[in-house]
Amino acid sequence: MRSTLLATVGIVVVLVAAVRGDDTSNKPDDEGFIRNWLVLAPLPFGEAQNGAEALGKEQVGGEGKLAPKEGDKVKAGDKELTWKPVKSEDHLLNFNTFLGQQTEDSVGYAVCYLVTDDEIKDLTMKTGSDDQAKVYLNGKEIFKNEEARPADKDQDSTANLTLKKGKNVIVFKVVNEKVDWSGCLRFTDKDGKAITNFKVSLKP
């Protein structure tokens, strides 16, 4: 009986490990919003005087080419931060919820890996943020908002984008000046229809 129980427990552990490892089963939601992210926050403004200045500085060197995995650590001032997985409850990735407290004058990075079976062309990226934001796709800056604002769906549109076949890296940098701190991101086709035929991985 004891050996049978141990064997059963062993099988369960293996299955759980397999589920955790195969995170490419994650998909965007029905509206196309990405809900699975690796998040690093909060990083202080440092010498920046406002959110726009903080957006223009790299709180982590080579931010456009970030390719973290869960558990990677980064030095931020006198603190050490860890990349942690997050699944947002709705279209908005809420950094304050992630941190368990309201955090101001701070920067956060969110990274994910979009896995496609084929190249997908003529895409439009729809973003929203509170406050400033910047997006890199495969190491190239494709969007920047330097204004403080509340977040909403589809505040910005960046057209004529392509997801290559295989793995694509999204780096979503979101800056908070005061109070609320969140962002959202999805892709649509040129007619505004949500694109959902890709997987979201948290492994580089």
Salt bridges, closest charged atoms under 4 A:
ASP29 OD2 - ARG35 NE 2.99
GLU31 OE1 - LYS153 NZ 2.97
GLU63 OE2 - LYS134 NZ 3.79
GLU63 OE1 - LYS173 NZ 3.00
GLU70 OE2 - ARG20 NH2 3.75
ASP72 OD1 - LYS69 NZ 3.01
GLU104 OE1 - LYS178 NZ 3.98
ASP105 OD2 - LYS178 NZ 3.04
GLU119 OE1 - LYS121 NZ 3.59
GLU141 OE1 - LYS134 NZ 3.95
ASP154 OD2 - ARG186 NH2 2.59
ASP156 OD2 - ARG149 NH2 2.65
